[in-house]
Amino acid sequence: MSRTKRGPWRGGAGIQVTAGQAEGGQPPEQTPKQRLTTSAMIASLAAEGQRTKPAPFGHALVELAKDRPEIVGMTADLGKYTDLHVFAKAYPDRFYQMGMAEQLLMLAAAGMAHEGFLPFVTTYAVFASRRTYDFISQGIAEEGLNVKICCALPGLTTGYGPSHQATEDIAIFRGMPDLTIVDPCDALDIEQATRAIAAHDGPVYMRLLRGNVPLVLDEYDYRFELGKAKLVRDGTDALVVSSGFMTMRALETAELLEADRVSLAVLHVPTVKPLDEATILHEARRDGRLVIVAENHTVIGGLGEAVAATLLRAGVAPKFRQVALPDAFLDAGALPTLHDRYGISANAMAASIKGWL
C-alpha cells in the first residue's frame, strides 16, 4: 500500500490532495511543489470559522475520573486518534494500551468490568463493528457488563475509503440485544453523553467525533438525556429526524432554506437504541409535514429504517424520505468533496429537500 496515497493503517500521513480538492472544488493545474497534504484520516468536520472544542470526549472522561476511581481507559493502539491520550496523560496508571489486538481489547475490558472497574474502550468504529462483533456480543453484551465502547471515524468521517469508513456500524450493532447505541452531534453532546453513559449500568456503543469538534447545540438550550430525542428547532414544512453530526447539517440546511421560505424542524435523536419512539411519533403526527431522516450511515439498517418501522407499526404515514449514505463501498478523498458527492452536505441536503417539497 502506498503511504503517500492512502497513509498507514492507523493515523499518520493522509491522502495528498490539491487545495481545490480540499475545499471540495475541482483541482487547479499546478506543479507538484504546490500540492498540499491534508489528513483524510483526522480531517475536521468544522467549517472555516466555526466554533470548536478540542478533544471533548477525552476531557470529559478526565473530569469524570476525578471522582470515580473505577474508571479505566483502554485502547488498541489508537489513544491519540480517539482522544484517549488526554486521559492517559492525566491517569497513566489507569490507562491500558493493548496494542493492535481489538478482540483482546474487548475481552480484557470484559474482565475489568467483572472485577468492578468501569472500562472506557476506544478504537475505530470499523474495527469494533466488523472485527470484534462476536467478542462484544458474547463477552460483554450477553453478560450485561458495564463496558463503554467509544469509537472514532463513524460513517463518512474519514476519507480513507472502505477500510476505515464505518458506514454500516449501527446496522451491525442494532441487532445486538441489550446494547445501547449513542450517536452525539457535537462537542457539547459528547461531553454530556460521556457523563450519561458512565452513569448508565450496562454496555454502550458510542460513535465518537474526535479532535477539534464543532460546537453547535449550546445555542439551542440543549441537554443530552439517554434515550431521549430533542426538538432543537421547530418548523412547519418538513421535519428532519437526525442523529450524529447530521443534526448539525440539518440545522445548517434549515438556515439555507429560510431564503426560500421553507420552514424546517429538526429533531435530534442522539440515542439510536433504545429509540425514543414516543417523541418521534408525536412530531411525525403533525399534519402536512414531510418527514426526512438524516444520518451519517448507510440507508440500510440505521436510524432511517428504525424510524420508518416505528411509523409503520403505529399507523403513521407521512410523506417520508431519507438523507443517508448509499448501500455501497464509498470513495476515498477529501471529506467536503465526499459529503457533497454522497448528499450529506448542507447544500446537498437543501437541494434534495426543495426537490421533495
Secondary structure, DSSP 4 states (H G I P E B T S, - for coil): --HHHH--SSSSS--EE-HHHHTTSPPPP--GGG-EE--SSS---PPTT--EEE-HHHHHHHHHHHH-TTEEEEESS-TTTTTTHHHHHH-GGGEEE--S-HHHHHHHHHHHHHTT-EEEEEEEHHIIIIISHHHHIIIIITTT---EEEEESBSSS-SS-TTT-BTTHHHHHHTSTT-EEE---SHHHHHHHHHHHHHS-S-EEEEE--SEEE--GGGGT----TT--EEEE--SSEEEEE-TTHHHHHHHHHHHHHTTT--EEEEE--EEES--HHHHHHHHTSTT-EEEEEEEEESSSSHHHHHHHHHHHHT----EEEEEE-SSPPPPS-HHHHHHHTT-SHHHHHHHHHHH-
